[in-house]
Amino acid sequence: MRFKNFTLLLGAFFMLAASSQAANVALGKKVYASSNQQPSELAVDDNLDTRWESKTSDGDNQWFYVDLEKGTIIDHLKIVWERAYGKHYKIHVADEITAEMALKLTDDDKTNDFATGWTKIAEINKTLSEFPASETIADVVTARYVAVELIERGSPYGFSFLEFGVYDMAEEASKLSSIEITADRLEGSVADTYTLSYKFLDQYKMNYILTAEENASRQMIVSEGATVVDNKLTVTSRGTYTVKMKIGDIESNELKIEVKAESANLALKKDIVFATEGSKNPENAVDGNLGSLWITDEPSGVENHEYDAVLVVDLGDVYDVNCIHTSFEGASSADYTITFSTDNVTFSDPVPAFTVTNGIGMTNRHDWLTSEEAVKARYVKFHSTRAATQYGTKLYELEVYKNSAPVLSNIILSADNTLGVVGDKFSVTAQYTDQFGGEYNLSEAEKSAIVWNGAEIAEDGTFTPSEGGMFKLSQTINGITSNNVEIRVMDISQYENLAIGKSIVDESVVSSDSEVEILSSATNAIDGNLGSEWSVKRREGVIAQDVMVAEFTVDLGDTYKISGIRALWEGASSDEYTVAYSNDNKTFTDALIVAEKSSESKVNARKDLFVADSDIFGRYIRLKSTHNSSIYGLRLFELEVYGDGTTSSVASIAAEGTIFVAGNEVVLPEGTVEAAVYNLNGAAVAHAEGTATMSIATVQPGVYVVKAVKADGTVVTAKIVK
């Protein structure tokens, strides 16, 4: 017997440590086995999708053990068996493995492997039935080595387990942790019943049996039009349906079922009037049994699997047919057509809707072929011209359906941007769905009937506003009206760009790359010239994810009312930046423009716009970039600050006065501990303590005096006008 590497199986998942006090001390340790069909280390990898298995040819009397590296208090073991389980086995432990013990394990005598130096702590001999099967062996001992002597197999194969775990403390009780839901079919017709299956797992990923209370509290969450009784789902119409289960806070996966046919299968148990000579059991293709097949073997001598396999079914009457379902075994058809006839003499020409090319083989395949236009048919011909494999053409079922034609039911409108200026081009997109929730293609007549509401939209779906305002756009086609899309447009021609020609202060760049520098000043971003830009030098060989902080501040020279701000970027832009305002160049407000880095860098030239909803007053405008979108640095054409020229009404009457009005807030000097607003009769109308601003929203328009007391006792006063 050769000495081979072996892995211990941790049956209770190593995730257990996160949910109870017990830890799997075998996880990641060295393991040894007498035989390996599958790698032994897969038994201690905390993955129930992998397994260790001994070779079938090596038969019974195998072993494996784990080295815990030091003497360890062991509370219990857990083995999760695969179907190739051990019927009779013993558990042994040891503090050391001597040369004599190692020799006995590796010699050719399988009967004395554990005769010396090992202590037997358990012996199990029983038959298991449901798998994976978890067995727990509890016996508190202290040992470094834990071994399993595998005496008799419970199957014709080798010994195999998914996990083997050694735990230092008792586990917590099993509890529901996850729910898995599946269905016997995910596609079908309204006439079908969809059988659901549920799998309940505990925190150790083992099968879990619901308590009576949990079973009674099960909730099925299904789409409108679907019903679940027991484990059977039925639907009322064609479309896409979802179903999931919830028990307490535990929710299953969401299962999606595509119901593609609304009638019963017209071909079910109908007569086969023609089948390729020599093919087997053509009636199986219409018997409604997915376990039976019509088979046409590949003739000898053909090249590229090109040969004819033909089947014709008589529906018994003429129907309007527009949906075909073919269900293949792995030996499927690569190229085939479905054609139709009313007399079994003249068949229609193949059309794209009922033509399949290059269909894949070696897997069960379902092809759903549908046409918006129905075909008059009593006879339906399946004609395969090339098989996907050398194993012939094998068809489980040929199903024929009569579906209602799809009609326009809903219009969903969206725009690429909802904020811009006069002259900007907005792309407006319409998505059309039918009464079944599927994608709908407009007919030419419907395209001609499109009516846009709220603004004039070009044929290519673009909206180019010629004036400012709020535009509510919608689309109507033959009485079906979409949702509203609101696009706000600013007419910047009615405002002054307050930033042009003003001063730049606090321009800087911080980066991990010492070669980064400002290539051209931010003064180029406030010169009104789109041919110049604020540019930060490209960093050769430095990837975009490296942090580069660059900023500048524009001093407008006075405190102005701000109606809008626009940043015009070249492709080398910032994909993470803010634009904020201040009245003292110290305390900046929450950002007016916030660009947040996404999973995809924004590398195209773009225009970011902010439009004020209420009065905002500021003197200093700061742009701060914290992440460039590409390796090419930053290039900003213009930072435009729009307003009508209105300044805040402040008249300071103190030399050190730093009190001013910003909208409905009075900005107080730094270090203010208490402040009050007085009318000209000396009555206090507003008061604040320990804040940087004081609200005057409830104060009537007029002239007032503000008195602010700083922490050092200094009193600052100012006259304000609201």
C-alpha positions in Angstrom: 0.0 0.0 0.0 1.5 3.3 -1.0 1.5 6.4 1.3 -0.4 9.2 -0.4 -1.5 12.8 0.4 -4.9 12.8 2.0 -7.5 15.5 2.9 -9.8 15.5 5.9 -13.4 16.4 5.2 -14.9 19.2 7.2 -18.6 18.4 7.2 -20.0 21.5 8.9 -18.5 24.2 6.7 -15.8 26.4 7.8 -18.3 29.2 7.7 -19.5 27.7 11.0 -17.0 29.8 12.9 -18.9 32.9 11.9 -22.2 31.6 13.2 -21.2 29.7 16.4 -18.4 29.3 18.8 -17.2 26.1 17.2 -14.2 26.3 14.9 -13.1 23.8 12.3 -9.5 23.1 13.4 -8.9 20.8 10.4 -9.4 23.6 7.9 -6.3 24.1 5.8 -4.2 21.5 7.6 -2.1 18.8 6.0 -4.1 15.7 5.1 -3.1 12.2 4.0 -4.9 9.4 2.2 -4.3 5.8 1.1 -5.9 6.4 -2.3 -6.9 9.4 -4.4 -9.3 9.3 -7.3 -10.1 13.0 -6.5 -7.5 15.2 -4.7 -7.6 14.7 -1.0 -7.2 18.4 -0.2 -10.7 18.9 -1.6 -12.1 17.4 1.6 -11.0 20.4 3.7 -11.6 23.3 1.3 -14.9 24.5 2.8 -16.6 23.8 -0.5 -19.5 21.3 -0.8 -19.1 21.4 -4.6 -15.8 19.6 -4.4 -14.9 16.2 -2.9 -12.2 13.6 -2.1 -12.7 10.1 -3.4 -10.6 7.0 -3.2 -10.1 4.9 -6.4 -12.8 2.4 -7.0 -10.2 -0.2 -8.1 -8.5 0.1 -4.6 -11.7 -1.4 -3.0 -12.4 -1.4 0.7 -10.0 -0.9 3.6 -8.7 2.6 2.9 -7.8 5.4 5.3 -7.2 9.1 5.6 -6.0 11.4 8.4 -5.4 15.0 9.3 -2.5 16.6 11.1 -3.9 19.3 13.4 -0.2 20.5 14.0 -0.6 20.4 17.8 -2.5 18.7 20.6 -6.1 20.0 20.3 -9.2 19.6 22.4 -11.7 18.0 20.0 -15.5 18.2 20.7 -16.8 16.4 17.7 -16.2 15.5 14.0 -18.5 15.9 11.1 -18.4 14.1 7.8 -20.5 15.1 4.8 -20.7 12.0 2.6 -21.1 12.0 -1.2 -23.2 9.1 -2.5 -20.0 6.9 -2.5 -20.1 6.7 1.3 -18.5 4.6 3.9 -20.9 2.1 5.4 -18.5 0.7 8.0 -15.7 2.9 9.4 -13.8 3.7 12.6 -12.4 7.0 14.0 -8.9 6.9 15.6 -6.8 9.6 17.2 -3.2 9.9 18.2 -0.7 12.4 19.7 2.1 11.3 17.4 2.9 9.1 14.5 5.9 7.0 15.1 8.0 5.2 12.4 6.2 1.9 13.3 2.8 3.5 12.9 3.8 5.0 9.5 5.1 1.6 8.4 1.9 -0.1 9.2 -0.1 2.5 7.2 2.2 2.1 4.1 2.8 -1.7 4.0 0.7 -4.1 2.0 -1.2 -5.5 5.0 -4.5 -3.5 5.2 -5.7 -5.3 8.4 -3.1 -3.8 10.8 -3.1 -0.1 9.8 -4.3 1.2 13.2 -3.1 -1.7 15.4 -0.3 0.3 17.0 -0.3 3.8 18.6 -3.9 4.9 17.7 -6.9 5.1 20.0 -10.3 4.2 18.6 -13.0 6.7 19.7 -15.9 5.6 17.5 -17.1 2.8 15.2 -20.0 3.3 12.8 -21.7 0.7 10.7 -25.0 1.8 9.0 -26.7 2.3 5.7 -27.4 5.8 4.4 -30.0 6.8 1.9 -30.3 10.5 1.2 -27.3 12.5 0.0 -25.4 14.5 0.8 -25.5 12.8 4.2 -24.0 14.4 7.2 -22.8 12.4 10.2 -21.6 13.9 13.5 -19.3 11.9 15.8 -19.1 13.4 19.3 -16.4 12.4 21.8 -14.3 14.9 23.7 -10.7 14.0 23.4 -7.3 15.7 23.0 -5.2 14.7 20.0 -3.0 16.0 17.2 -3.9 13.4 14.6 -7.5 12.3 13.6 -7.9 9.4 11.3 -10.7 7.5 9.6 -10.3 3.8 8.9 -12.6 3.1 6.0 -13.5 -0.6 6.2 -16.5 -1.2 3.9 -18.0 0.8 1.1 -21.7 1.7 0.9 -21.6 1.8 -2.9 -19.8 0.1 -5.8 -17.5 3.1 -6.1 -14.7 4.4 -3.9 -15.1 6.2 -0.5 -16.0 9.9 -1.1 -16.9 12.8 1.1 -17.5 16.4 0.4 -16.1 17.7 3.7 -14.5 16.4 6.8 -14.4 18.7 9.8 -12.8 18.6 13.3 -14.4 21.0 15.8 -13.1 22.3 19.0 -16.5 23.2 20.6 -20.1 22.3 20.2 -22.1 23.7 17.3 -25.2 25.9 17.6 -28.5 24.2 16.7 -29.3 23.9 13.0 -31.5 26.7 11.6 -32.9 27.7 8.3 -30.3 29.7 6.4 -31.3 29.6 2.7 -34.0 28.6 0.3 -33.4 27.4 -3.3 -36.3 27.2 -5.7 -36.3 25.4 -9.1 -38.9 24.4 -11.7 -39.3 21.4 -14.0 -39.5 23.9 -16.9 -38.7 27.5 -17.4 -40.5 27.9 -20.7 -43.8 26.8 -21.9 -47.4 27.7 -22.6 -50.4 29.0 -20.6 -51.8 25.4 -20.8 -48.8 24.0 -19.0 -48.4 23.5 -15.2 -45.0 24.4 -13.8 -43.9 22.1 -11.0 -41.8 23.9 -8.4 -39.2 22.2 -6.1 -37.8 23.7 -2.9 -34.5 23.0 -1.1 -34.0 24.2 2.4 -30.5 24.5 3.8 -29.2 25.3 7.3 -26.2 27.5 8.2 -23.9 24.6 7.4 -25.4 24.2 3.9 -27.0 20.9 4.8 -30.5 19.9 4.1 -32.9 21.4 6.6 -36.4 20.2 7.7 -38.8 23.0 8.3 -40.5 23.2 11.6 -44.3 23.2 11.6 -44.3 26.9 12.4 -41.9 27.6 9.5 -43.9 25.5 7.1 -47.1 27.3 8.0 -45.5 30.7 7.5 -44.2 30.1 3.9 -45.1 32.9 1.6 -45.0 32.6 -2.2 -44.3 35.9 -4.0 -45.4 35.6 -7.6 -46.1 38.0 -10.5 -49.6 39.2 -11.2 -51.5 36.6 -13.2 -49.6 33.6 -11.7 -51.0 31.3 -9.0 -49.2 28.7 -6.9 -51.2 25.9 -5.2 -49.1 23.4 -3.4 -46.0 23.3 -5.6 -47.9 23.8 -8.9 -47.7 27.2 -10.7 -50.2 28.2 -13.3 -50.6 31.4 -15.3 -53.4 33.2 -17.1 -51.7 34.7 -20.1 -48.4 34.8 -22.0 -45.5 36.7 -20.6 -42.7 36.7 -18.1 -43.4 35.6 -14.5 -41.3 35.5 -11.4 -41.7 33.4 -8.3 -39.9 33.2 -5.0 -40.5 32.0 -1.5 -40.1 33.8 1.8 -40.0 32.3 5.4 -39.5 35.0 8.0 -36.5 37.0 7.0 -35.1 34.3 4.6 -35.9 34.8 1.0 -35.2 32.4 -1.9 -33.7 33.1 -5.3 -36.1 34.6 -7.8 -37.1 32.2 -10.5 -38.1 33.5 -13.9 -40.5 31.6 -16.1 -41.1 32.6 -19.7 -44.6 31.7 -20.9 -44.3 31.9 -24.7 -47.5 30.3 -25.9 -51.0 31.1 -24.8 -52.9 28.1 -26.3 -52.8 24.4 -25.9 -50.3 22.4 -28.1 -52.2 21.8 -31.4 -49.9 19.0 -32.4 -50.3 16.9 -29.2 -51.2 13.3 -30.1 -52.0 14.2 -33.7 -51.3 12.0 -36.6 -47.8 11.8 -38.2 -48.4 11.7 -42.0 -44.8 11.5 -43.0 -41.4 10.6 -41.5 -38.0 10.0 -43.0 -37.7 6.3 -44.0 -35.9 4.3 -41.4 -36.4 6.8 -38.6 -37.6 5.4 -35.3 -40.9 6.1 -33.4 -42.0 9.3 -35.2 -45.2 9.3 -33.0 -42.9 10.1 -30.0 -42.5 13.7 -31.3 -46.1 14.5 -30.5 -46.9 12.3 -27.5 -46.3 15.1 -24.9 -43.6 13.0 -23.2 -40.2 14.6 -22.8 -38.8 11.1 -22.0 -39.4 9.7 -25.5 -37.7 10.4 -28.8 -38.1 10.4 -32.6 -34.7 9.3 -33.9 -33.2 9.6 -37.3 -29.7 8.1 -37.4 -27.0 9.6 -39.4 -26.5 7.7 -42.7 -23.1 6.3 -43.5 -20.9 8.2 -45.8 -22.4 11.7 -45.2 -20.1 14.7 -44.8 -20.5 17.4 -42.2 -23.6 15.6 -40.8 -25.6 16.9 -43.8 -28.7 14.7 -44.5 -32.5 15.1 -44.4 -34.6 14.2 -41.4 -38.3 15.1 -42.1 -41.4 14.8 -40.0 -44.9 16.1 -41.0 -47.8 16.3 -38.5 -51.5 16.7 -39.3 -53.2 19.1 -36.9 -56.6 17.8 -38.0 -57.9 21.3 -39.0 -56.6 24.6 -40.4 -55.3 26.9 -37.7 -53.6 30.3 -37.5 -50.1 29.2 -36.4 -47.4 31.6 -35.3 -45.4 29.7 -32.6 -43.4 26.5 -32.8 -41.4 24.8 -30.0 -38.8 22.1 -30.7 -37.3 20.1 -27.9 -34.1 18.3 -28.7 -31.8 15.7 -27.0 -28.1 16.4 -27.2 -28.1 14.8 -30.7 -30.0 17.8 -32.1 -30.4 19.5 -35.5 -28.0 22.2 -36.4 -29.9 23.5 -39.5 -33.7 23.0 -39.9 -36.8 24.8 -41.1 -40.5 24.7 -40.2 -42.9 25.1 -43.1 -46.7 24.9 -43.4 -49.4 23.6 -45.7 -53.2 23.4 -45.8 -53.3 20.4 -48.2 -50.1 18.5 -47.5 -49.0 19.2 -51.1 -47.8 22.8 -51.3 -45.7 23.9 -48.3 -44.7 27.5 -47.6 -41.2 28.8 -48.4 -39.0 28.8 -45.3 -39.0 32.2 -43.6 -36.5 33.6 -41.0 -38.9 33.3 -38.2 -39.1 29.5 -38.6 -35.5 28.9 -39.7 -32.6 27.7 -37.4 -29.0 27.6 -38.4 -25.9 26.5 -36.5 -27.9 25.2 -33.5 -25.6 23.8 -30.8 -25.5 20.1 -30.0 -24.4 18.0 -27.0 -27.0 19.6 -24.7 -30.8 19.4 -24.3 -32.0 22.3 -26.4 -35.3 24.2 -26.6 -36.0 26.4 -29.6 -39.0 28.8 -29.5 -39.8 30.1 -33.0 -42.4 32.9 -33.2 -43.8 35.2 -35.8 -46.0 38.2 -35.4 -47.8 37.2 -38.5 -49.9 34.0 -38.3 -49.7 31.3 -41.0 -52.7 29.2 -42.1 -51.7 25.6 -41.5 -53.1 22.1 -41.1 -49.8 20.3 -41.9 -46.6 21.3 -40.2 -43.3 20.0 -41.6 -40.0 19.8 -39.6 -37.1 19.5 -42.0 -33.6 19.1 -40.7 -30.8 19.4 -43.3 -27.8 19.1 -41.0 -27.3 17.4 -37.6 -25.3 19.0 -34.8 -23.4 15.8 -34.0 -22.6 12.4 -35.5 -25.2 10.8 -33.2 -28.2 11.5 -35.5 -31.2 13.8 -35.0 -33.2 13.1 -31.9 -36.4 15.1 -31.2 -38.4 14.9 -28.0 -41.3 17.1 -29.0 -42.6 19.2 -31.9 -45.2 21.6 -30.5 -47.4 23.9 -32.4 -49.3 26.9 -31.0 -51.8 29.6 -32.0 -50.9 32.8 -30.2 -52.7 36.2 -30.2 -50.8 38.7 -32.2 -48.8 41.2 -30.0 -50.2 44.7 -29.8 -48.6 47.9 -28.5 -49.5 48.1 -24.8 -47.0 50.4 -23.1 -44.5 53.1 -24.0 -41.6 53.8 -21.7 -39.8 57.1 -22.4 -36.3 58.1 -21.2 -33.7 60.8 -22.0 -29.9 60.7 -21.9 -30.0 63.9 -19.8 -32.6 65.9 -18.0 -30.7 69.1 -17.4 -29.1 71.5 -19.9 -29.0 74.8 -21.7 -30.6 76.3 -24.8 -29.0 74.7 -27.8 -28.1 71.4 -26.1 -29.2 68.3 -27.9 -31.1 65.7 -25.8 -31.6 62.2 -27.0 -35.1 60.9 -26.1 -35.6 57.1 -26.4 -38.9 55.2 -26.4 -39.1 51.5 -25.4 -42.3 49.7 -26.6 -43.8 46.6 -25.0 -46.7 44.4 -25.9 -49.6 43.1 -23.8 -47.4 40.3 -22.6 -44.6 42.5 -21.4 -42.3 41.6 -24.3 -40.5 43.9 -26.6 -42.7 45.3 -29.3 -41.6 46.4 -32.8 -43.7 49.3 -34.3 -45.3 48.8 -37.6 -44.7 51.4 -40.3 -48.3 52.6 -39.8 -47.6 53.0 -36.0 -44.4 54.8 -36.7 -46.3 57.3 -38.9 -48.9 57.7 -36.0 -46.3 58.9 -33.4 -47.3 62.1 -31.8 -44.9 64.0 -29.4 -46.3 66.0 -26.6 -44.7 68.9 -24.8 -42.0 69.9 -27.4 -40.9 69.3 -31.0 -38.8 66.1 -31.3 -36.8 65.4 -34.5 -37.2 62.1 -36.4 -34.0 60.8 -34.9 -35.5 61.3 -31.4 -33.5 64.4 -30.5 -34.8 67.4 -28.7 -33.0 70.7 -29.2 -34.6 73.5 -27.1 -34.6 77.0 -28.4 -35.8 78.5 -25.1 -35.4 77.9 -21.4 -38.0 76.3 -19.1 -39.3 73.0 -17.8 -40.4 70.7 -20.7 -42.6 67.7 -20.0 -42.3 65.3 -22.9 -44.4 62.3 -23.7 -45.3 60.2 -26.8 -48.7 59.0 -28.0 -49.4 56.3 -30.5 -53.0 55.5 -31.4 -54.3 56.4 -27.9 -51.4 54.8 -26.0 -49.4 57.5 -24.1 -46.0 57.1 -22.4 -44.8 58.4 -19.1 -43.6 62.0 -18.8 -39.9 62.9 -19.1 -39.1 66.3 -17.5 -36.2 68.2 -19.0 -35.1 71.4 -17.4 -33.4 73.9 -19.8 -31.6 77.1 -18.8 -31.3 80.0 -21.2 -27.8 81.2 -20.3 -28.2 84.1 -22.8 -30.4 85.8 -20.1 -27.6 85.7 -17.6 -24.1 87.0 -17.1 -21.1 84.7 -16.8 -19.8 86.1 -13.5 -16.5 84.2 -13.7 -15.1 85.6 -17.0 -11.9 87.6 -16.3 -12.1 87.2 -12.5 -9.2 86.1 -10.3 -8.0 82.5 -9.6 -7.0 81.8 -6.0 -5.7 78.6 -4.3 -4.8 76.7 -7.5 -3.0 73.5 -6.6 -2.3 69.8 -7.4 -1.5 67.0 -5.0 -0.5 63.6 -6.3 1.6 60.5 -5.6 3.4 61.3 -8.8 6.0 64.1 -8.3 6.1 64.8 -12.0 2.5 66.1 -12.0 2.2 69.8 -12.7 -0.3 72.4 -13.9 0.4 72.7 -17.6 -1.9 75.7 -18.1 -3.4 77.9 -15.5 -7.1 77.8 -14.4 -7.3 81.4 -15.7 -7.9 79.6 -19.1 -11.1 78.1 -17.6 -12.6 81.5 -17.0 -11.5 83.4 -20.1 -14.7 82.6 -22.2 -12.5 80.9 -24.8 -13.3 77.2 -25.6 -9.9 77.0 -27.4 -8.0 77.2 -24.1 -8.2 75.1 -21.0 -7.0 74.5 -17.4 -4.7 71.5 -18.0 -2.9 69.2 -15.5 0.0 67.5 -17.2 -0.4 63.9 -18.3 1.3 61.4 -16.0 3.3 59.0 -18.2 2.8 55.4 -17.2 0.5 56.1 -14.2 -2.9 54.5 -14.3 -6.0 56.5 -13.8 -6.9 54.9 -10.5 -4.0 56.6 -8.8 -5.2 59.5 -6.7 -4.6 63.0 -8.0 -6.2 65.9 -6.2 -6.4 69.1 -8.2 -8.4 72.3 -7.4 -8.8 76.0 -8.0 -11.0 78.7 -6.7 -12.6 81.6 -8.6 -13.0 84.9 -6.8 -16.0 86.7 -8.3 -15.0 89.9 -6.6 -18.3 90.4 -4.8 -21.1 88.2 -3.3 -23.4 87.5 -6.2 -26.7 85.7 -6.6 -25.9 82.5 -8.5 -28.4 81.0 -10.9 -26.4 78.3 -12.5 -22.9 76.8 -12.9 -21.6 74.8 -15.8 -18.3 72.8 -16.2 -17.2 72.1 -19.8 -14.7 69.2 -19.9 -12.6 67.7 -22.6 -12.3 63.9 -22.8 -9.5 64.1 -20.3 -12.0 64.9 -17.5 -12.6 64.4 -13.9 -15.0 61.6 -13.0 -15.0 62.5 -9.3 -15.2 66.2 -8.4 -17.3 68.8 -6.7 -18.1 72.5 -7.3 -19.0 74.4 -4.1 -19.4 78.1 -3.1 -18.3 80.3 -0.2 -18.6 83.9 1.0 -15.3 84.0 2.9 -13.1 81.4 1.0 -13.0 79.4 4.3 -16.3 77.7 4.8 -17.7 76.1 1.6 -21.3 74.9 1.2 -22.4 71.4 0.2 -21.3 70.9 -3.4 -23.6 72.2 -6.1 -22.1 69.9 -8.7 -21.2 66.4 -7.6 -19.6 64.0 -10.0 -19.1 60.5 -8.5 -16.8 58.0 -10.0 -18.6 55.1 -11.6 -17.4 51.6 -12.6 -16.8 53.0 -16.1 -14.6 56.0 -16.4 -16.1 59.0 -18.2 -13.7 59.6 -21.1 -15.9 61.6 -23.4 -16.2 65.4 -23.5 -19.1 66.4 -21.5 -21.0 69.3 -19.9 -22.1 69.2 -16.3 -24.7 71.7 -15.2 -26.2 73.0 -11.9 -29.4 75.1 -11.9 -30.4 76.8 -8.6 -33.9 76.2 -7.3 -33.7 79.0 -4.8 -31.5 82.1 -4.1 -27.9 81.2 -3.6 -25.3 84.0 -2.9 -21.6 83.4 -3.1 -18.3 85.1 -3.9 -15.8 82.1 -4.1 -16.5 79.1 -6.4 -14.2 76.1 -5.9 -13.7 73.2 -8.2 -12.0 70.2 -6.6 -11.2 67.0 -8.5 -10.2 63.9 -6.7 -10.0 61.4 -9.5 -9.1 61.8 -13.2 -11.0 59.7 -15.7 -8.0 58.7 -17.8 -4.2 58.7 -17.8 -4.3 61.9 -19.8 -4.8 64.1 -16.7 -7.4 66.9 -16.6 -8.5 69.4 -19.2 -11.3 71.8 -18.4 -12.4 74.3 -21.1 -14.6 76.5 -19.0 -16.1 76.9 -15.6 -19.1 79.2 -16.1 -20.9 80.9 -13.2 -24.3 82.4 -14.2 -26.2 85.2 -12.5 -28.1 88.3 -13.2 -25.6 90.6 -11.5 -27.5 90.9 -8.2 -25.3 91.2 -5.2 -26.2 90.6 -1.6 -27.4 93.7 0.3 -24.8 94.1 3.0 -23.4 97.3 4.5 -20.7 96.7 7.1 -20.4 99.3 10.0 -17.5 97.7 11.7 -13.9 97.7 10.6 -13.5 93.9 11.2 -17.1 93.2 10.0 -17.4 89.9 8.3 -21.2 89.6 8.4 -23.2 89.3 5.2 -26.5 87.9 3.9 -26.6 84.7 1.7 -30.2 84.1 0.7 -32.2 83.6 4.0 -29.1 83.0 6.0 -26.8 85.5 7.8 -23.2 84.3 7.6 -21.5 85.1 10.9 -17.8 85.8 11.7 -15.5 82.9 12.5 -15.5 82.1 16.2 -19.0 83.6 16.9 -20.6 82.2 20.0 -23.8 84.2 20.1 -25.6 86.5 17.6 -28.8 88.4 17.3 -30.7 90.4 14.7 -32.4 93.7 15.8 -34.9 95.9 14.0 -34.3 99.6 13.9 -36.5 100.0 17.1 -34.0 97.8 19.0 -36.2 94.7 19.2 -34.5 91.3 18.7 -36.2 89.4 15.8 -33.7 86.5 15.5 -31.1 84.8 17.8 -28.5 82.0 17.5 -25.8 80.5 19.6 -22.8 78.5 18.6 -23.6 78.4 14.8 -21.8 79.7 11.7 -25.1 81.0 10.2 -28.4 82.4 11.5 -31.7 82.0 9.7 -33.7 85.1 8.8 -36.3 83.2 6.8 -39.1 84.4 9.1 -37.9 88.0 9.3 -39.9 90.5 7.3 -38.2 92.5 4.5 -36.4 95.6 5.8 -33.3 97.0 7.3 -31.8 95.3 10.4 -28.7 95.4 12.6 -26.8 92.2 13.4 -24.6 91.9 16.5 -22.2 89.0 16.8 -20.1 88.2 19.9 -16.9 86.2 19.3 -15.3 83.8 21.8 -12.7 86.4 22.8 -15.3 88.9 23.7 -15.0 90.9 20.4 -18.4 92.3 19.2 -18.9 92.7 15.5 -21.9 94.5 14.1 -23.3 95.1 10.6 -26.3 96.6 8.9 -28.2 94.3 6.6 -31.0 94.7 4.1 -33.5 91.9 3.4 
